[in-house]
């Protein structure tokens, strides 16, 4: 909590430091209820006892606050931008679920030649929350982490409303673990997108293809002796991991020129290649996103269904043949009401439902789970 107060004071101080910049500042206050905060399964059998939702799930009411500061300044040959976002959540009936986060970002963008643009946009993110993601049975990643992203963009306008955009850079992410333990990864990456836009009769149509490669190199140190992880040898059970991610996506957008509505259809594919093969998977996901604006009211919603298959993993009791399969259904909906020129009221809900081929109720890992939340609040533009 002390850190969150310090960050809020930093945010307020930054407002005066960027007084001559174009700014976009918002504060939001909300409350809600979340089911199954730590993503546990619905049933579990241990030592002859049967555990259900009331035993395994942490459900909690919460209050949250967020502050957004975005500053922009146009230069003779480019544009500077600085962002500082802070958020915190207090879970009254499950204090271990309390969380706070901040994100600090900066970017410089310039046009270095005709129809050619360069941008560098580093971002530092910090999330603090107790607990471990129980849905991740391989790494058991804590919810707390620090992440540094350093991307470099080269964008090319091809003419006739077509763009080629590239992004390459470095990603570092380290998770909070107990003293003497460590989990982090380094990941160089490259992203590419090609888009084409058409406009007729007040309707804009856009087709976008995206592809990316990310090469993650994990260090996973498990140690219960409490000594310095820098002096501890990496154990054989954890050790180093090399996971390479290959992503492709195709999106088709339809929207109105006056921004009164928008509709996006997408098809996405992710392949994770594990050099040891046992943790590789392939996932394909169709999805749809819809936005509609009325006078003083905006409605947005999205649906996504994912099919993920692990060809080399066969978890579960007495299972040597049935490959692990996950089926994800994700949904979200949000309604925003304009109360004044500077104040909006919103209500939103989301859910994630994962089905697993591993139905062994004595197994905690590689199971399905359900998570959902509903939240309402106000956003004030400063």
C-alpha positions in Angstrom: 0.0 0.0 0.0 2.9 2.4 0.8 4.3 1.8 -2.7 1.0 2.6 -4.2 0.8 5.9 -2.3 4.3 6.8 -3.5 3.3 6.1 -7.1 0.2 8.2 -6.8 2.3 11.1 -5.5 4.7 10.6 -8.4 1.8 10.7 -10.8 0.5 14.0 -9.3 4.1 15.5 -9.4 4.5 14.4 -13.1 1.5 16.5 -14.1 3.3 19.7 -13.3 6.5 18.5 -14.9 4.6 18.1 -18.2 2.5 21.2 -18.0 3.5 22.4 -21.5 2.6 19.0 -23.1 -0.7 17.9 -24.5 -2.2 15.7 -21.8 -4.8 13.0 -21.3 -5.5 12.3 -17.6 -8.1 10.1 -16.1 -9.0 8.6 -12.8 -11.3 5.7 -12.2 -13.0 4.2 -9.2 -14.9 0.9 -9.3 -16.1 -2.1 -7.3 -16.9 -5.6 -8.3 -17.0 -9.3 -7.5 -14.6 -12.0 -8.9 -15.1 -15.8 -8.9 -12.1 -18.2 -8.5 -9.4 -15.5 -8.2 -6.5 -18.0 -8.3 -7.8 -20.2 -11.1 -8.3 -23.5 -9.2 -10.2 -26.5 -10.5 -13.8 -27.0 -9.5 -13.3 -30.5 -7.9 -10.4 -32.3 -6.2 -10.0 -35.6 -4.4 -7.2 -35.9 -1.9 -6.6 -38.6 0.8 -10.1 -39.9 0.4 -11.8 -36.5 0.8 -13.7 -34.8 -1.9 -13.3 -31.0 -2.3 -15.6 -28.8 -4.2 -15.9 -25.1 -5.2 -16.5 -23.9 -1.6 -13.2 -25.5 -0.6 -11.1 -24.7 -3.6 -12.3 -21.3 -4.9 -11.4 -17.9 -3.6 -14.4 -15.6 -4.4 -14.1 -12.0 -3.4 -15.7 -8.5 -3.6 -13.2 -5.8 -4.4 -12.7 -2.1 -4.8 -10.2 -0.7 -7.3 -8.8 2.6 -8.4 -6.7 3.5 -11.4 -5.0 6.7 -12.7 -3.8 7.3 -16.2 -1.4 10.1 -17.3 -0.5 10.4 -21.0 1.5 13.3 -22.3 2.4 14.1 -25.9 4.6 16.8 -27.4 5.0 17.4 -31.2 8.5 18.2 -32.3 9.8 19.6 -35.5 10.9 16.2 -36.8 8.8 13.8 -34.6 6.7 13.2 -31.6 7.5 12.5 -27.9 5.1 10.6 -25.6 5.2 9.6 -22.0 2.7 7.4 -20.1 2.4 6.6 -16.4 -0.5 4.3 -15.3 -1.2 3.1 -11.8 -3.9 0.8 -10.5 -4.7 -1.0 -7.3 -7.3 -3.5 -6.1 -8.5 -4.3 -2.5 -10.2 -7.6 -2.1 -12.1 -7.4 1.2 -13.0 -11.0 1.6 -9.7 -12.4 0.4 -6.9 -10.1 1.3 -4.2 -12.3 -0.3 -5.7 -11.4 -3.6 -4.9 -7.7 -3.2 -3.0 -6.3 -6.2 -1.3 -3.1 -7.4 0.4 -2.4 -10.7 2.1 0.4 -12.5 3.2 0.8 -16.1 5.7 3.4 -17.3 6.2 4.0 -21.0 7.9 6.5 -23.3 8.1 6.7 -27.0 9.8 8.7 -29.8 8.4 8.6 -33.3 9.8 10.3 -36.4 9.4 10.4 -40.1 12.9 9.7 -41.4 12.1 9.5 -45.1 9.2 9.8 -47.4 6.5 7.3 -46.2 8.9 5.8 -43.7 8.6 6.0 -39.9 10.8 5.0 -37.0 9.7 4.6 -33.3 11.2 3.3 -30.1 8.8 2.7 -27.2 10.2 1.1 -24.0 7.7 0.0 -21.3 8.3 -1.0 -17.7 5.5 -3.0 -16.0 5.3 -4.1 -12.4 2.4 -6.2 -10.9 2.3 -7.2 -7.3 0.0 -9.8 -6.0 0.3 -12.9 -3.7 -0.3 -16.4 -4.9 0.5 -18.7 -7.8 -1.3 -19.2 -11.1 -2.7 -22.7 -10.4 -3.8 -23.1 -14.1 -0.1 -23.1 -15.1 1.0 -26.6 -14.0 4.3 -26.5 -15.8 6.0 -23.4 -14.5 3.6 -22.4 -11.7 4.1 -18.8 -12.4 3.5 -16.3 -9.5 1.0 -13.5 -10.1 3.7 -10.9 -9.2 6.2 -10.0 -11.8 8.4 -7.2 -13.3 8.6 -6.9 -17.1 10.7 -4.7 -19.4 9.8 -4.4 -23.1 12.0 -2.5 -25.6 10.5 -2.5 -29.1 11.8 -0.7 -32.2 9.3 0.0 -35.0 9.9 0.6 -38.7 6.6 1.5 -40.5 6.3 1.9 -44.3 3.3 3.5 -46.0 2.9 1.5 -49.3 0.3 3.9 -50.8 -3.4 3.4 -51.6 -4.1 3.0 -47.8 -1.8 0.0 -47.3 0.8 -0.3 -44.5 3.7 -2.6 -43.7 4.7 -2.3 -40.1 7.6 -4.1 -38.4 8.6 -4.4 -34.7 11.7 -6.0 -33.3 13.1 -5.9 -29.8 13.7 -7.5 -26.5 11.5 -8.7 -23.7 12.6 -9.5 -20.1 10.2 -10.8 -17.5 11.0 -12.0 -14.0 8.5 -13.5 -11.5 8.5 -13.0 -7.7 9.5 -16.2 -5.9 10.7 -17.2 -2.5 14.3 -16.4 -1.4 16.7 -18.7 -3.1 14.4 -19.3 -6.0 14.1 -17.6 -9.4 12.0 -17.7 -12.6 12.6 -15.4 -15.5 13.1 -15.3 -19.2 14.8 -13.3 -21.9 13.0 -13.1 -25.3 14.1 -11.4 -28.5 11.2 -11.0 -30.9 10.1 -9.8 -34.3 6.6 -8.8 -35.4 5.3 -8.0 -38.8 1.9 -6.7 -40.0 0.5 -5.9 -43.4 -2.8 -4.1 -43.7 -5.0 -2.7 -46.5 -8.0 -0.4 -46.1 -11.0 0.3 -48.4 -13.7 3.0 -48.0 -17.0 3.3 -49.8 -20.5 4.7 -48.9 -19.5 5.6 -45.4 -18.1 2.2 -44.6 -14.4 1.3 -43.9 -13.2 -2.2 -44.6 -9.7 -3.3 -43.5 -7.8 -6.6 -43.8 -4.8 -7.2 -41.6 -2.3 -10.0 -41.5 0.1 -10.4 -38.6 2.9 -12.7 -37.9 5.5 -12.9 -35.1 8.4 -14.9 -33.6 9.4 -14.8 -30.0 12.3 -16.9 -28.6 12.0 -17.3 -24.9 14.9 -18.5 -22.8 13.8 -19.4 -19.3 15.8 -19.8 -16.1 13.9 -21.8 -13.5 15.7 -22.2 -10.2 13.9 -24.2 -7.5 15.6 -24.2 -4.1 14.3 -24.5 -0.6 17.5 -24.0 1.3 17.1 -20.2 1.2 20.6 -19.4 -0.3 21.3 -16.8 -2.9 19.9 -18.0 -6.3 23.0 -16.6 -8.0 25.1 -19.1 -6.1 22.7 -22.1 -6.5 23.1 -24.6 -9.3 20.1 -24.9 -11.5 18.4 -28.2 -10.6 17.5 -30.8 -13.1 13.7 -30.6 -12.5 13.7 -26.8 -13.3 16.8 -25.7 -15.0 16.7 -23.8 -18.3 13.9 -24.0 -20.9 13.8 -22.8 -24.5 10.3 -22.1 -25.7 9.8 -20.5 -29.1 6.5 -18.9 -30.0 5.2 -18.5 -33.5 2.0 -16.5 -34.0 -0.1 -15.7 -37.0 -3.4 -13.8 -37.3 -5.8 -12.6 -39.9 -8.4 -9.9 -39.1 -11.2 -8.4 -41.1 -12.7 -5.1 -39.8 -15.8 -3.3 -40.8 -16.5 0.1 -39.3 -18.4 3.3 -40.0 -16.6 6.5 -41.0 -18.4 8.3 -38.1 -17.2 5.5 -35.7 -20.8 4.7 -34.8 -20.0 0.9 -35.0 -17.2 -1.5 -35.5 -17.0 -5.2 -36.2 -13.9 -7.4 -36.3 -13.6 -11.1 -37.3 -10.3 -12.7 -36.5 -8.6 -16.1 -36.9 -5.4 -16.7 -34.8 -2.8 -19.4 -34.6 -0.2 -19.9 -31.9 2.5 -22.6 -31.9 4.9 -23.1 -29.0 7.9 -25.2 -29.8 9.7 -26.7 -26.8 13.2 -27.9 -27.7 12.5 -30.9 -25.4 9.2 -31.4 -27.3 7.2 -32.4 -24.2 5.7 -28.9 -23.7 5.0 -27.9 -27.3 1.5 -27.0 -28.3 -0.6 -25.7 -31.2 -3.6 -23.5 -30.7 -6.2 -22.0 -33.2 -8.7 -19.4 -32.1 -11.6 -17.8 -34.0 -12.9 -14.6 -32.4 -15.2 -11.7 -32.9 -15.3 -8.2 -31.5 -18.3 -5.7 -31.7 -18.6 -2.0 -30.8 -21.6 0.2 -31.1 -22.0 3.9 -30.2 -25.2 5.7 -29.5 -25.7 9.2 -28.2 -24.2 9.2 -24.7 -23.8 5.4 -24.7 -21.3 2.8 -26.0 -21.6 -1.0 -26.0 -18.7 -3.3 -26.7 -18.4 -7.1 -26.5 -16.1 -9.9 -27.6 -16.1 -13.7 -27.9 -13.2 -16.0 -28.5 -12.9 -19.8 -28.7 -9.5 -21.5 -28.5 -8.5 -25.1 -29.2 -5.1 -26.0 -27.8 -3.4 -29.4 -28.2 -0.2 -30.7 -26.6 1.0 -33.7 -28.7 3.5 -34.9 -26.1 1.8 -34.4 -22.8 -0.5 -37.1 -21.4 -1.3 -36.1 -17.8 -3.7 -38.0 -15.6 -3.8 -41.3 -13.8 -2.9 -44.3 -15.9 -2.9 -42.2 -19.0 -0.2 -42.9 -21.6 -2.1 -42.3 -24.8 -4.6 -39.4 -24.5 -3.0 -36.1 -25.4 -3.7 -33.1 -23.3 -6.3 -30.8 -24.9 -7.6 -27.5 -23.7 -10.7 -25.7 -24.9 -11.1 -22.1 -23.9 -14.2 -19.9 -24.1 -13.6 -16.2 -23.4 -16.2 -13.5 -23.4 -16.5 -9.9 -22.3 -19.1 -7.1 -22.4 -18.9 -3.5 -21.4 -21.4 -0.7 -21.4 -20.4 3.0 -20.9 -22.8 5.8 -20.2 -21.8 9.5 -20.6 -22.9 11.4 -17.4 -21.1 14.6 -18.4 -18.4 15.8 -20.7 -15.8 14.6 -18.2 -17.5 11.7 -16.4 -18.5 8.3 -17.7 -20.3 5.5 -15.8 -19.5 1.9 -16.8 -20.4 -1.7 -16.1 -18.5 -4.6 -17.4 -18.2 -8.4 -17.1 -15.8 -11.1 -18.4 -15.4 -14.8 -18.1 -12.9 -17.5 -19.0 -13.9 -21.2 -19.1 -11.3 -23.8 -19.7 -12.2 -27.4 -20.4 -9.4 -30.0 -20.1 -9.1 -33.6 -21.4 -7.5 -34.4 -18.0 -10.6 -35.3 -15.9 -8.7 -37.2 -13.1 -10.1 -35.5 -10.0 -7.1 -36.5 -7.9 -4.9 -34.4 -10.1 -4.5 -30.7 -9.4 -2.5 -29.8 -12.5 -3.7 -29.6 -16.1 -7.3 -29.3 -15.1 -10.1 -27.1 -16.3 -11.1 -23.9 -14.5 -13.7 -21.2 -14.5 -13.0 -17.5 -13.8 -15.4 -14.6 -14.0 -15.8 -11.0 -12.7 -18.4 -8.2 -12.8 -17.4 -4.6 -12.1 -19.0 -1.2 -12.2 -17.6 2.3 -11.6 -16.9 5.8 -12.9 -14.1 7.3 -15.0 -13.4 11.0 -14.7 -11.3 13.0 -17.2 -9.1 15.5 -15.4 
